[in-house]
């Protein structure tokens, strides 16, 4: 059991958020995708996995629902929080715009499970999710560091 736990912990520690997202960026061919990463203190495994899931979902949504010609992923660390921003320059269809706008205002995501799942993941970390659809589609997430850091890999 100790060996199994040690190997499991080594795997968990080996997940490199930068590299995992970079791999997703390289594989994304729908439109040009910029990637900016500024994190020195690694978040917890759970937050890393959630950020990866959220990015995968957002990129799938860009492919499915967007006519974007450019997208951007930004991961940043601030003194008290982590920040994930995913945005594109696509236009929401006239038919979907009012429905999506109302769902964002009411924070009730019923147009597919993607935004609902993203919202639940952010909520589970005590984070804040803001979505904007006025100039392209933008997901802006902040997650407090308290309880979401992997202190075994803190830098300085």
Secondary structure, DSSP 8 states (H G I E B T S, - for coil): -HHHHHHHHHHHHH--HHHHHHHHHHH--SSEEEEEEE--S-B-HHHHHHHHHHHHHHHHHHHHH---SEEEEEEEE-SSEEEEEEEE-----HHHHHHHHHHHHHT---SSSHHHHHHHHHHHTT-EEEEE-SSSEEEEEEEESTTTB-GGG---
